Amino acid sequence: MSETTKDTDAKKKPLSLSRPGKLELKKTVEQGQIRQSFSHGRSKAVTVEVRKKRTYAPTESGGMAEVKPGAEIPVEAEESATGEKLTSGELAVRARVLEDAKRDEERRRIEDAERAEREAEEAKKRAEEEAEQAKREAEEAKKRAEEEAKKAPGTPPSEPLPEVPGEVSGKPARGAKGKPAPAAPDDMESEDEEAKKRGAGRRGAKADKGRPSLTLRKDGARRRGKLTISKALDDEGGERVRSLASVRRARERERRAQAAMQGAGETSKVYREVVVPETITVQELANRMAERAPDVVKALMNMGVMATINQTLDADTAELIVSEFGHTIRRVSESDVEVGLSGGDDAPESLKPRPPVVTVMGHVDHGKTSLLDALRETDVVAKESGGITQHIGAYQVTMESGEKITFLDTPGHEAFTQMRARGAKVTDIVVLVVAADDGIMPQTIEAIHHAKAAEVPLIVAINKIDLPGAEPDRIKTDLLQHDVALEGHGGDILWVEVSAKNKTNLDKLEEAILLQSEILEVKANPDCPAQGVVVEAKVEQGRGSVATVLISRGTLRVGDIFVAGAEWGRVRALVDDHGQNVEEAGPAMPVEVLGLNGTPTAGDEFAVVENENRARQVTEYRQRQSRDATHAAGARGTVEQMLASIAAGESAELPLVIKADVQGSVEAITGAIEKIGTDEVQARILHAAVGGINESDVTLARASDALIIGFNVRANPQARDMARRDDVEIRYYSIIYDVTNDVKQALSGMLEPAIKETQLGTAEVREVFNISKVGRIAGCLVTDGTVRRESKVRLLRDDVVVYEGNLQTLKHFKEEAREVRAGSECGIAIENYQDIQVGDVIECFQVEEVARTL
């Protein structure tokens, strides 16, 4: 029982420390600081902690003892510590692990020794290279000193520099840009001592015993590898040195500085010719001058101009800046893109005869197209609507003699004045057609004025001489009133009496044309790039924009890039007046040109250019000019409309959308409609273009409640459906008379009706009666005309209008009367007026609204 109690007491023994010593916390971490250096002179303080690990093992006496690093732990102690016996296998594993650890430690020791040997060799080589470099630098400095002494005889020669860099005359040797040159290995220690002294005496320096000094290494070797804690805390190898890369960078900076100094003396500023347009940004100006943009901004600020690099300058300011920097300016304008587009003058030997261009002019229905039809032996009149020519036709006729004549047929209607003027500008000869039975008409006089303005010779063709009422002699006499003197009547203008219907004297007309062309000696150069005039332009389905061009000089070929007004293109096909495709067109030949990017305006100049870039530049400039002109005209129209509205009340407008087959018809319709309007009502053309009516036209008309006019064009199915759905009216026309008449009627319907006043009669007030519930009744005698019950009255007192209003009651002998004639008496009550006196005169009148017309 006692043994059991003893065992139990032994088992319940309280816990106690089996390790020796007291239970306390000892510091197992050593902490210090070192300063780590980086490139470009930067440094950083680093805190270094060393954590020590202590290992304990049981001793033979049963206590615990600390195991030093590298010492073997006895197996018996470990066995006693665990309280259990280790097996032979566990002992063998533990022994094998210890042997592997010993081998690894030995291998690391050998590798460290080899690495240290290699680093020492590399440091030695670097020291030798640096010493050699210092020696060369000393020799170069010596040579420079000798050369300076030779240049300045009065200056004593400098002392020779030592071969090995060190102290000369008590001063340390200096390297590139004043930095100390690399020291030789023998001088490392002295430099370290000096550095320590300077660091100790430096103001504000703090001593740090736990931090290694940042000095050169004593062995002159450069540290390799990563900075570890053991290396940082190692007193023997913890000294730091300037890196070799830093020395190399310093030498490179010195070499570049010397090269820049030498180059600055040899090179000079380049002065350029700066091309300056009308407007240019500051950045672009700086780029063209090859100057820095901040310098240009600074120059502007000195001139009192505050500008950024993105601000636009005018040409005058840019010229001042260019002169300020010493460059030469060459000012250019936007219009310079058109310079050289028309070509230069042709040499006389390059000119060759060409067919004459003849324009047929005259009044409407005087037989111009019929005469040309007879010459061409074709039927063109039947194709024209209403028997009148709607646009210019260009034809080339070959005579029996082989001579060719190019005819331009212009419309005779007054609306085509601009087209007729363009026809006179491109022609050589004008044939004035006058009907023998009709005489001189307004368009005939206008054609004479156009021919005189263009300084073009005139040939008079008196047509319709086969009619019974023809009087050719009267025509010759009437022409004298307009300064047109024919041959035989005191002048030199050729004239021919012809009949287009019977083809009478057509040969004489041809002879007169050829004779006049021989006198003019019409010639052109066919070997230069083609130039001409756009006679007409239109849009055809499947062919796109088509322009009728009359070539004035050069030869136009398929594939040429050309500019026509504000449009450009490449010639895809050339079609002559007979509908045949041709490969080229010479001077005085009219052709249809396919390949335009847009529809030009009739009368635009046509010219072939060298490439697409030039064509785009010219067209962009012309489009910009046209857009600016349109905006300016629109602004002026707005101001005028505002002033008109202020002066005459609200002005009514008839919005219109006009689509026609050719550009000439668009111009004619637009000009005719603009003449119809007045101050009260006017037509406003929202859009006028060439081509069929499409959905966009209907959308525009719906938004502005406009009327769509289609001249020789039709709407596509989608546009028709949209117009029917949106109640947009589309009217089709083929004769310009109908267009102008309908527009005139529409504007007339928008006019306010005229007020017409009709005097009916007068009555004199003889007596005034006061009747209850009625008011004052005037007893009157009708002196003139008739007084009606539903008419208006005007009360006069001493010939002054006192009141004007409606007649309320008219009675004759107590009976309501419809009207009372002169000589009868009646009672009159005026609506809303009671101040009637004896002797007043009542006028009775009637107001009517009459529709006005333009």
Secondary structure, DSSP 8 states (H G I E B T S, - for coil): -HHHHHHHHHHT------SSS-S-----EEEEEEEEE-GGG-EEEEEEEEE---EEEE-TTS-EEEE-TT----HHHHHHHHTS---HHHHHHHHHHHHHHHHHHHHHHHHHHHHHHHHHHHHHHHHHHHHHHHHHHHHHHHHHHHHHHHH-TTS-------SS-SEETTEE-B-GGG-B----GGGHHHHHHHHHHHHHHSTT----TTS------TT-----S---HHHHH-TTT------HHHHHHHHHHHHHHHHHHHHHHH------EEEE-SEEEHHHHHHHHT--HHHHHHHHHHTT----TT-EEEHHHHHHHHHHTT-EEEE--GGGGGTTSS-----GGG-EE---EEEEEESTTSSHHHHHHHHHTS--GGGSGGGS--S-EEEEEE-TTS-EEEEEE---SGGGHHHHHHHHHS-SEEEEEEETTT---HHHHHHHHHHHHTT--EEEEEE-TTSTT--HHHHHHHHHTTT--BBTTTB-BEEEE-BTTTTBSHHHHHHHHHHHHHHHT-EE-TTSB-EEEEEEEEEETTTEEEEEEEEEESBEETT-EEEETTEEEEEEEEE-TTS-EESEE-TT-EEEEEEESS---TT-EEEEESSHHHHHHHHHHHHHHHHHHHHHHHHHHHHHHHHHHHHHS--EEEEEEEEESBHHHHHHHHHHHHTT--SSEEEEEEEEEES-B-HHHHHHHHHHT-EEEEES--B-HHHHHHHHHHT--EEEESSHHHHHHHHHHHHHHHS--EEEEEEEEEEEEEEEEEETTTEEEEEEEEEEEEEETTSEEEEEETTEEEEEEEEEEEEETTEE-SEEETT-EEEEEETT-----TT-EEEEEEEEEE----
